[in-house]
């Protein structure tokens, strides 16, 4: 192999390897991110109601 063909082969291999490199693109979403918090709100309401009911039962022992 001559020196010229070796250089051409190396240049061709470098070009092919460079073309195979993966690219990563970051893009912002079109819609805003939505987080559903209904479970936490429902739990908080149930705890508050449960405490109030317990206080009612404690204050009216002969009710039931």
N, C-alpha and C positions, 0 to 999 in steps of 0.2 A: 504494500500500500504506500502510496506516495504521501508526502507531508500535506499536500493540498487537499487530497481526498479525506485524509484523517481529520483535518480541521473542518472541512465541510460536514463530515459525519458528526463530529462533536457539536458543531453549531446547530445542526438539525435536531440532534437529541435534546439539546438544551431548549430549543424552541418548542419541541413536542412536550417536554416535561413542564415547561412554563405554562403551556396552554391547558394542562390538566389540573392546575391548582384550583381547589374549590373556593368559592366566594361566599361571603356571609353578608346579608343585607338586613339592616334593622329598619323597621317601619312602624310608625305609630298606628294604633288601631283607628278605624273610622268611627266607631261608637265608643262612648265612655265605658269604663269598667263598672259593672254593677255588682254590689255585694248585698245579698239577701240576709237581713238581720232579724227576721220575724220570729225565729226560734228563741232568741235571747229576750226579746220584748215579751213574748208570751210567757216565758219562764218567770220573768220579773213580776208580771201581773199576778200569776198564780201564787207566788211566794207571798206577795202583799195580801192577797185575799185570804190565804191560808192563815196568816198571822192574825188578821182581823177576826176570822171565824174562831180561832183558838182563844182569843181574848173574850169573845162573846160567850163561849162555853165556860170559860173560867169565871166570868162575872155572874153567870146564871147557872149555877150547878144543878138546880132542881128542874131545869127546862126539859131534859130528856131522861 
